[in-house]
Amino acid sequence: MRATASSGGDRRQGYHAGVDDTRSAASEHGRRLAAAIGLGATILVVEIVAGIASGSLALLADAGHMFADVSGMALSLGAIWLAARVRTDGRTFGLYRLEILAATVNAVALLVISAIVIVEGLRRLTDPPPIESGLVVVVALGAVVANAVSIWLLSHGRHASLTIRSAYLEVLGDLLGAGAVLVAGAVIALTGWRPADAIASILIGLLIVPRTLGLLRESVVVLPEANRRGVDMGEVRGHSLGAQGVV
């Protein structure tokens, strides 16, 4: 399909007028994403220190999960900044595609982290080390609260942008992971059953996989510009041909 020559002037004017005004959906929520990154980075540092001090694999596993998520969200924020740059004749869509690429990289990183966590958790089941359960409970409780705040920050943009949705799902997984660590710490504190820490680690890994596969499948569909699910191209073509000046 093409537009007739008589409409060329209007199209050119509309294109140049939209260069500086058009923003990606994700860019509208960049500040919220930056705040979630700050909270995640804080949790990451605290969990690493507390995990080493307490001997908890679950805390270290959750810290590894947080590292993947924080780095992924930082990559997403960088992609949002690049996507907001002015379009050119060589890149008529600007750099919007980088947002989808960032979501794909996030998903792959999460799959790798989940595999490492599950394998290490299985190894620890047979020989669990001593664990300072009180410290685990306090840190995990703080992580639950911080992740809940991040989820609230990102919930506003998760339906508008795949990038924000990616970050939202990552933080949701972090919340579930922190909850698992909290339960494990409480079990050890009350009963002294140390394998609970390794079980929590395995659960953290398993929680990551389903949502990550869904995100990866969706982003891979977008990258090669395949038709989105639910889009009837016949209807789109008919609608376009019904516009004045299009043949």
NORURPE-V341324 format. One line per field, one symbol per residue. psi: psi as a letter, one per 20 degrees, with the letter a starting at -180 (. if undefined). Layout:
psi->???
This chain:
psi->qqqrhhjgghggghghhigihpqqhhhijhhhghghgggghggggghgghgghijohgghghggghgggghghhgghhhgghhiqpqrhhnhjckhhhghgghgggggghggghggggghghhihhmprqpnhghgggghghhggghgghgggihhjhihphghgghghghghhghghhggggggggghhijnhihghghgghgghhhgghhhggggghhhhgjkrpqpipohggggggghiqpjp.
